[in-house]
Amino acid sequence: MDFFDLLTMIGGLAFFLYGMNLMGDGLVRASGGRLEKILEKLTNRPLKAVLVGAGVTAVIQSSSATTVMVVGFVNSGIMKLQQAVGIIMGANVGTTITAWILGATGIDGDSFLVRMCKPVSFSPILAIVGTGILMFSRKEKRKNIATILVGFAILMFGMDTMSNAVKPLSEIPEFANILVRFSHPVFGMLAGLVLTAVIQSSSASVGVLQALCATGAVGYNTAIPIIMGQNIGTCVTAMLSSVGANKNARRAALVHLYFNMIGTILFLSLFYMMNAVIPFSFLDEAATPFGIAAIHSIFNLTATLMLLPFSKGLVKLACLTVRDDEVAKYGQKRCGYDFLCGRR
């Protein structure tokens, strides 16, 4: 990775942030209160919100894109922070479909349908449609919708530019083999976290791990902590999308981070306690692409089932991290939980 690759990555980040702001502005002008009511109906119950997040992410194959959109909704005031929690959890479940596709086909998804479902494939169409409307339409409502389309396209272009700038790293054997050099769970988790944070795609990171597993070089004892770290590393994209956003949007990004961190700690603690009582013989076996996909799904489903009943606790934790000015001045006891979460 040379100077120009670094410059391209920074430029991609600039496009990413600009697209985020542009899409948010379009959402505010176009919603008029209607979108808020629709989202409220779809996310009025935690389980429904999880299903919405899982469904959307399974279609577009990017939990990063889903969480970025959620941060945008919260930033524009269209979605409440509590509503966003379920969608974020569902996004983590929906993203596991990519690992199953990679495990089943052994390729990067060459069919027309699979490629068109990816945001980087259909976002140019959104850009063309949105630009055409902005140039030739005089109706304000259509222009607002076009702004959303163009903003999302720019956002996805920025994500793709950043990923392509660092993509050569994943092709360097020394960089890829960092995954297999850490046998300790903590170091393995950190390796997965760093790799995913650099590539900015848990799907791509899991794909690299699956490719390594195809060689028989990675055992399940090494792969499991790496997968946990990959889920934490994918939070970097949502955290970047919250830069310059309002406090509730930053809290939504933190909910994503806390969900994966707490879920990882609970899952690994439970797993290794069970392994201490009843040793799992498969840990010494070589991992397979299908096995990686299964572990990825089991972790996200388990974390969602464990933490969904405590979604309000995640919101409160995020609100305690990013406090309102009045909270910093007068303290938590005087303001109360509703004030902390921005619900006045």
N, C-alpha and C positions, 0 to 999 in steps of 0.2 A: 504494500500500500504506500504509494508515493504522495508527494505534495498535491498533485492534481486530483488524486482520488480523495484526499482529505478536503480539498476545496469543493469538489463535487458533493461530498457528503454534507458539508455545511450549507451549500446552496440548496440541496434537497430539504434540509431542515427548515430553511427560510420559506420555501414553497409550502411545506407542510403546515407551518404555523400560520402563514397567510391564508391558505385554504381553509384552515380551521376557523379563523376569524370571519372570512367571507361567508362561509356556510352558516355560521351562527347569526350573522346579520340578516341573511336571507330568511332564516327560520323565524326570526323575531318579526320581520315585516309581513311574512306570508301567513303566519299562523292565525292571527286575528282571533285567537281563543279557540278555534275549532280543533286544531291539532292537539292542543292540551287536553280537550275533552276526550278525544279518541284514545290518546295514550293513557289517560286516567282510567278509561274502561278496560283497556288491555292489561294494565298493571295494577289494578285496584286490589289484587290479591297476590301475595308473594309467589305462589306456585304458577299462576298465569304469567307473571313477569319472567320467571325462569324459563318457561316454555317459549315465550316470545324471543328472549335472548338466544336460546339454543337454536330455535328455528331460523332466525335471521343469520346467525353465524354459520350454521350448517350450509346455508345457501351460498353465502358470499365467501366462505372458507377463510375467514379472517376475524379472530377475536379482537385483534387490534383495531380494525375498522369499526367493529360494533361498539367497543368501549369508547373510541374516539367520538363516534356519533352521540353516544349517551352523554359524554362530557359536554359536547356541544349543546345538546338539549337542555342539560342542567344549567349551563352557562347562559343560555337565552331565556331561562325561566319557564320553558315549555314543560319540563319534567321536574318533579320534586326529587329531592335527594333520596328519600325513602323508596320511591318508585324505581330509582336507578339500580338499587342493590340487587334485586332479583334478576334484572336483565344482565348485569355484570356477571352474576353467578352462572346464568344460563349460557353466556358467551363462552365461558371456560369449558362448559360441557359440549357445546356445539363445535368448538374448534377441534375436538378429537376426531371428527369425521375425516379430516385431512390425513391423519396418521393411518386410518383404516384404508383410505384410498391408496396411499403410498404402499402400505403393506400388502394390499390385494393385487395391485397391478405391477408393482416394482418399478414404476416409471413416475414421471412428474405430472401425469395427467395430460395426455396428448389429444384426447377426444375433443371435438368442437364444443360439446355441451359443458364439459368440465372446465375448459379454458374460458368460456364465456361467462361462467358463474364467478370467476375470480374478479375482484374489484379492479385490478390493473388492466383487465381485458375490456370490461364494459364501461370503465370511466371515460375513455376517449369518446365513446358514443354520447355519453352525458355532456361532455365538453362541447361537442359539435352541436348538439340540440340546444344546449343552453346559450352558446354564443350566437347561434342563429336567431333565437328568440330575442336576445338582447339587442341585436343589430336591426331587426326588422319589425319587432312588435312595439306598439305604443301603449299597451295596456299594462298598468302597474302591477297587477296581480301576476300576470305571466312573467314579467321581468323579475319579480321576487322569487318565483319558482326557478327561473333560469339562473339566478344568483346562487341558489342552493346547489343546483346541478354543477355549475362551473366551480363553485367552492369545493365540492366533494371531489371533483375531477382533479383540481390542483392539489388537494390534500393527498390523494392517492398517488399522483405523480411524484410528489415530494417523498412519500414513503418508498416508492419504487426506486427513485433516484438514490436515496440513502442506502437501500439494500444492495443495489447494483454497485455502488461505490466500494462497499466492503465485501462484496461477493467473492472476489479473488482470494480472500483470507480463508474461506471454507475449502478452497481447492489446494491449499498448502498442507501437505501431510503433517508437518510439525504443529500447525494450528489445530487441525482436526484431531490429532492424536492426544491433544491436551485432555480430551474426554476420558481416555483410558489410563492416564497416568496417576489418577487420584483414586485409590481404592478406599480411602476413608470416606464415610458418608458425608461429612461436613465439607471436605474438599471437593468431592464429586458434585455436591449441590452447588458449590461456588463456581465450579467449572461450567456447569450447565447454565447458571445464571449469567456469567460473563459472556459466554458464547451467544446466548439469546439476546442479551442486551446490545451486543455489537451488531449482530445480524438484524435485530429488531423484528424477528418473526419466530414465534415458537414453532410454527409449522415447519419452517425451513430448518430450524435447529433440530427438531425431532427427526426430520428427514435425513440430516447428516448422521445422527445417531443410528437410524435404521440402516443407512448405508454401511456404517462401520460394523453393525451387528451381522450384516450379510457375510462378512468376512470371518465371523466367528471370533473376533478379537475382544468382544465385550461380553462380560458375564452379567447376569441379572443383579448380582451384588453391587456392581458398578453402575449399571444402567438406571436402577431405581432412584438413587439420590440425584443423578443427573437430570432425570425427568422432573423431579421436584424443583430443582434449580431453574429449569427451563420455564416452568410456570411462573416463577417469580420474576425472571428476566423479561418476560413479555410485558410486564407492567410498565416498562420504561416508555413505551409508546404513549400510553395514556397519561403518564406523568408529563411527558413533553407537550402533549396536547393541552394540558392545563396551565402551561406557562402564559402569563398575561391574562388568564381568565379570572372570573370572580371567585369568591371564596367557596361557594357551594360546588362549583365545577372542580376546584382543587380537592375538595372533600370527596367528590365522586371518584376521582383518580386514586385517592388514598384508600377508599373502600376496596377498590380493585387490588391494590397492593396488600392491604391488611388481610383480605380474604385469602390470597395465595400464601402469604407468610404464615398465618395462623393455621390454615389448612395443611400446609407442609409440615409444620411442627407437630400437629396432632396426628397426622397420618404416619409420619416416620416414627414417632414415639410409640404409637399403637402397634405398628408393624414390627419394630425391633423388640418390643416387649413380648409379643406373641412368638417371635422367632427364638427368644431366649427360653421360653417354656417348651415350645414344640418347634424344633429347628426345621426350617424349610429347605428341603433338599435341592429345589430348583435354583437356589441362589448361586450354586457353583456351576450351573450349566451355562452354555453360551446363549446369549439372548438372540431372539429372532425378530424380524420386523413386525410380525403379528403379535409377538409378546410385548413389544414396545407399545404398539397401539392399544393393546388390552390394558396395560399398566396405566397408560395415559388416561384412558377412559375411566378406569376404576378409581384412580385418584380424584379426578374432577367430580365424579358422581358422589364419591364418599365425602369429599370436602363440602359439596353443596348440601347434601343431606344433613351433615353435622352442623353447618353454620347457618342454614336457612332459618331455623327457629330463633337464631340470635342476630338476625339482620339489623334490628334496632340497636343492638350493642355495637355493631360495626359502624353504624351511622354516628352513634354517640362518640365512639373512639376517634372517628375522623373529625368530628366537631371539636373535640378536645384538643386535637392536634392543630387545626386551623381555626383559631378562635376569632369571634367578632371583637371589634375594638372595645365595645362596652364590656365584654367578658374580661378582657385584659385589664380594664379600668376598675370594674366593680367586683369581679370574681364570679365563679360558677354558681355559688349558692344563691346569690341575688338574682341572677339571670334565669336559671332553670334550664331544663333539658330542651324544651321547645324553642327557647331563644337561641340556644347553642346551635340548633340545626337550621336556623334561619326561618323558622315558621312562626311569624309574629301574628 
